[in-house]
């Protein structure tokens, strides 16, 4: 199944679950700042995503099993695309050696994470990936890369 929204386009393999949505606006904005413009977020996983999830997958990582993969593509404000943090250009190439238990947003025993910041077409993104098992990263990353090869990012 092909999914396309907000300029994010990806093939969702059979057995995977995915959603592209705009994150909720923060309530703590000052009225003088005007309404917050929210940015798209993609969640993809090779398991059923729970309905309640945080931007970087809280709520989903807690139910992951050793064979599971969670992909988060989080877009930042356009101004960030020209900053040093997002200086890498294009969707990153993911390698099993990039993963570490210490790279999880919140450490969960046995799990492993990787995080990549990049820009593409004037848009700034973080690609965050959680694996259900650090020990199985050599088996899980090839499946993950097959999915990432179908990811296209265009204008919002």
C-alpha positions as CSV (number, residue, x, y, z in Angstrom):
1,X,0.0,0.0,0.0
2,X,1.3,3.4,-0.9
3,X,0.8,6.2,1.6
4,X,1.1,9.9,0.7
5,X,0.4,13.0,2.8
6,X,2.1,16.4,3.5
7,X,4.7,15.7,0.9
8,X,5.8,12.4,2.5
9,X,5.3,9.3,0.3
10,X,6.2,5.8,1.2
11,X,5.3,2.1,0.5
12,X,3.9,0.4,3.5
13,X,4.7,-3.3,3.3
14,X,2.2,-6.0,4.1
15,X,2.2,-6.6,7.9
16,X,3.4,-3.0,8.6
17,X,1.3,-0.3,10.1
18,X,1.8,3.4,9.3
19,X,0.3,6.9,9.8
20,X,1.3,10.3,8.6
21,X,-0.2,13.1,10.8
22,X,0.4,16.6,12.0
23,X,1.5,16.7,15.6
24,X,-0.7,18.5,18.1
25,X,0.0,22.2,18.7
26,X,1.5,23.1,22.0
27,X,-0.9,24.7,24.4
28,X,1.7,27.0,26.0
29,X,1.9,29.5,23.1
30,X,1.5,33.2,23.8
31,X,-1.4,34.8,21.8
32,X,1.0,37.4,20.4
33,X,3.0,34.6,18.7
34,X,-0.1,33.6,16.7
35,X,-1.2,30.0,16.0
36,X,1.5,27.3,16.0
37,X,2.2,25.8,12.6
38,X,2.5,22.1,13.2
39,X,4.7,19.8,11.1
40,X,4.1,16.3,9.7
41,X,5.2,13.1,11.5
42,X,5.4,9.6,10.0
43,X,5.2,6.6,12.2
44,X,5.8,3.2,10.6
45,X,6.2,-0.2,12.3
46,X,6.2,-3.9,11.5
47,X,3.6,-4.3,14.3
48,X,0.3,-2.7,15.1
49,X,0.8,0.8,16.3
50,X,-1.2,1.7,19.4
51,X,-3.6,4.6,18.9
52,X,-2.0,6.8,21.6
53,X,1.7,7.6,20.8
54,X,4.1,10.4,21.4
55,X,5.9,12.2,18.5
56,X,9.0,9.9,18.9
57,X,7.1,6.7,19.5
58,X,6.4,6.6,23.3
59,X,3.5,4.3,23.7
60,X,4.8,2.1,20.9
61,X,8.3,1.2,22.0
62,X,7.0,-0.1,25.3
63,X,5.0,-2.9,23.4
64,X,7.8,-3.8,20.9
65,X,9.1,-7.4,20.8
66,X,12.5,-8.5,19.6
67,X,11.5,-8.7,15.9
68,X,9.9,-5.3,15.8
69,X,11.0,-2.0,14.1
70,X,9.6,1.4,14.7
71,X,10.4,4.3,12.3
72,X,9.7,7.9,13.1
73,X,10.2,10.7,10.6
74,X,9.7,14.0,12.4
75,X,9.7,17.3,10.5
76,X,11.0,20.5,12.2
77,X,10.3,24.0,11.2
78,X,11.7,25.1,7.8
79,X,14.2,27.5,9.3
80,X,16.0,24.5,10.9
81,X,16.9,23.1,7.4
82,X,19.9,25.6,7.1
83,X,21.3,24.9,10.6
84,X,24.4,22.8,11.4
85,X,22.3,20.0,13.0
86,X,20.5,19.4,9.7
87,X,23.5,19.9,7.4
88,X,23.4,16.4,6.0
89,X,21.4,16.3,2.8
90,X,19.1,13.5,1.8
91,X,17.5,10.5,3.4
92,X,20.3,8.7,5.3
93,X,21.7,5.3,4.7
94,X,21.0,3.2,7.7
95,X,23.7,0.8,9.0
96,X,23.5,-1.8,11.8
97,X,26.5,-0.2,13.5
98,X,24.6,3.1,13.9
99,X,22.4,1.5,16.5
100,X,23.0,1.6,20.3
101,X,20.9,1.1,23.4
102,X,22.2,4.5,24.5
103,X,20.5,6.1,21.4
104,X,17.0,5.3,22.5
105,X,14.9,8.4,23.4
106,X,14.2,6.5,26.7
107,X,16.3,3.4,27.3
108,X,14.4,0.1,27.3
109,X,16.3,-3.0,28.2
110,X,17.3,-5.0,25.0
111,X,16.2,-2.3,22.6
112,X,18.4,-0.2,20.4
113,X,18.0,3.1,18.6
114,X,19.5,5.4,15.9
115,X,18.8,9.0,15.1
116,X,19.7,10.9,11.9
117,X,19.2,14.6,11.2
118,X,19.0,15.8,7.6
119,X,17.5,18.3,5.2
120,X,15.8,17.7,1.9
121,X,14.1,20.2,-0.4
122,X,14.3,23.0,2.2
123,X,12.7,20.7,4.9
124,X,14.4,19.6,8.1
125,X,13.9,16.1,9.5
126,X,14.9,13.7,12.2
127,X,14.7,10.0,11.3
128,X,14.5,8.1,14.6
129,X,14.5,4.3,14.5
130,X,13.9,1.9,17.4
131,X,14.7,-1.8,17.2
132,X,13.1,-4.3,19.5
133,X,16.4,-6.1,19.9
134,X,19.9,-4.7,19.7
135,X,21.2,-8.2,19.2
136,X,19.1,-8.6,16.1
137,X,20.0,-5.4,14.4
138,X,21.9,-7.2,11.6
139,X,18.7,-9.0,10.7
140,X,16.3,-6.1,11.2
141,X,18.2,-3.3,9.4
142,X,17.9,-4.9,5.9
143,X,14.1,-5.1,6.2
144,X,14.1,-1.5,7.4
145,X,16.3,-0.3,4.5
146,X,13.9,-1.9,2.0
147,X,11.2,0.3,3.4
148,X,13.3,3.4,3.6
149,X,14.3,3.0,-0.1
150,X,10.6,3.7,-1.0
151,X,10.5,6.9,1.1
152,X,10.1,10.1,-1.0
153,X,9.9,13.6,0.3
154,X,8.5,16.5,-1.8
155,X,6.9,19.8,-1.1
156,X,4.3,20.0,1.7
